[in-house]
Amino acid sequence: LLSGPTGSAKTSLVYAYASKVGLTVINVPCSGGVDVRTLIGGWTPTADGSFAFSAGPLVKGVEHGAIIYLDEVNFMPPKISACLHGLLDKRRTISIPEAAGSDHPTEIKAHPNTFVIATMNPNYAGTRPLNEAFRNRFAIKLDWGYNTDVESELLASASLLEMATAIRVRAEAGEIAPIPTNILIEFEDICDTFGSEHGAEAGFEFAVNNLLNAYEDEIERRIVSDLFEIYKTRILNELGIDSSGFSDSEE
């Protein structure tokens, strides 16, 4: 169970690990709109006019070996978590009552290479605390925050990362939402691609406005805007953009 803020590469970690060990990822979106039948399977018509049970991707993944990825698990409705209980305890089985009356077994023992990874953003709007019994079914629970060592390898501007860190400190106090790693990468990409077509100044200003638009709250936008004024010159210099054409800003 990986718990951490948005954009801290939880999903990227899952897919990178799956690629490394050669396993398929069965993505189980935990929004309220997910349909159990889509995951488990159901009865479908056959060519001769009869019906047969067809297993869904979750059942196939459990049977043949896969990573079952519960994305944003603290959005998960009870109807989904109920069908996973047996998979997350020592039984390591998944029940398929929908398959009753078919040639397909109604209970499957998980393949040795099958395991479950869940991710969550705690305390975000629309989420709810995990049921303690369900949470305790995960043997390993990790806090997965932003990794500035990794971010420093991905970003050209150390000052941009310093600014993001300052925002994240204020986020811990509940003043503002944090800036995810992918947003920082996108900021530098926009500076480069948009700037190469329309000029460095236009590229930078567009990137700033695009980042500000990630915040809906006007107070949060003002906080980020003020921080950009403080870090602007240093970010420009580190990105190799001539700052002489820009309006005066503080160091």
Long-range contacts (C-beta under 8 A, 24 or more apart in sequence): 1-73, 1-117, 1-118, 1-119, 1-120, 1-135, 1-138, 1-140, 1-141, 1-142, 2-117, 2-118, 2-119, 2-120, 2-142, 2-144, 3-119, 3-120, 3-121, 3-122, 3-141, 3-142, 3-143, 3-144, 4-119, 4-121, 4-143, 4-144, 4-145, 4-146, 5-121, 5-145, 5-146, 5-168, 5-171, 5-178, 5-180, 6-121, 6-124, 6-178, 6-180, 7-146, 7-178, 7-179, 7-180, 7-181, 7-182, 7-183, 8-144, 8-145, 8-146, 8-147, 8-180, 8-181, 9-144, 9-147, 9-150, 9-181, 10-119, 10-144, 11-69, 11-71, 11-119, 13-144, 14-67, 14-69, 14-117, 14-119, 17-67, 18-67, 23-65, 23-66, 23-67, 23-113, 24-61, 24-66, 24-67, 25-66, 25-67, 25-69, 26-57, 26-58, 26-60, 26-61, 26-66, 26-67, 26-68, 26-69, 27-69, 27-71, 28-58, 28-68, 28-69, 28-70, 28-71, 28-80, 29-71, 29-72, 30-70, 30-71, 30-72, 30-73, 30-74, 30-75, 30-76, 30-77, 30-80, 31-72, 31-75, 32-75, 32-77, 34-77, 34-80, 36-79, 36-80, 36-83, 37-98, 39-80, 39-83, 40-83, 40-96, 40-98, 41-96, 41-98, 41-99, 41-104, 42-98, 43-98, 43-102, 52-102, 52-103, 53-98, 53-99, 53-102, 53-103, 53-104, 55-96, 55-99, 55-104, 58-94, 59-94, 59-96, 59-108, 61-114, 62-87, 62-94, 62-108, 62-110, 62-111, 62-114, 63-108, 63-110, 63-111, 64-111, 65-111, 65-112, 65-113, 65-114, 66-111, 66-113, 66-114, 67-114, 67-115, 67-116, 67-117, 68-114, 68-115, 68-116, 68-117, 69-116, 69-117, 69-118, 69-119, 70-116, 70-117, 70-118, 70-119, 71-119, 72-119, 72-120, 72-121, 72-127, 73-118, 73-119, 73-120, 73-130, 74-120, 74-121, 74-122, 74-127, 74-128, 74-129, 74-130, 75-126, 75-127, 75-128, 81-131, 81-134, 84-116, 85-134, 85-137, 87-114, 87-116, 88-116, 88-134, 88-137, 88-138, 89-137, 119-144, 146-178, 146-180, 146-181, 150-181, 151-181, 151-184, 154-181, 154-184, 154-185, 155-184, 155-185, 155-188, 156-188, 156-238, 156-239, 156-240, 157-188, 157-234, 157-235, 157-238, 157-239, 158-238, 159-231, 159-234, 159-235, 159-238, 160-184, 160-187, 160-188, 160-231, 160-235, 160-238, 162-231, 163-227, 163-228, 163-230, 163-231, 163-235, 166-227, 167-223, 167-224, 167-227, 170-223, 175-223, 176-215, 176-217, 176-219, 176-220, 176-223, 176-224, 177-215, 177-220, 179-211, 179-214, 179-224, 183-211, 183-214, 186-210, 187-211, 188-239, 191-239, 191-241, 192-239, 195-241, 200-241, 200-242, 200-245, 201-241, 201-245, 201-246, 203-241, 204-236, 204-239, 204-241, 204-246
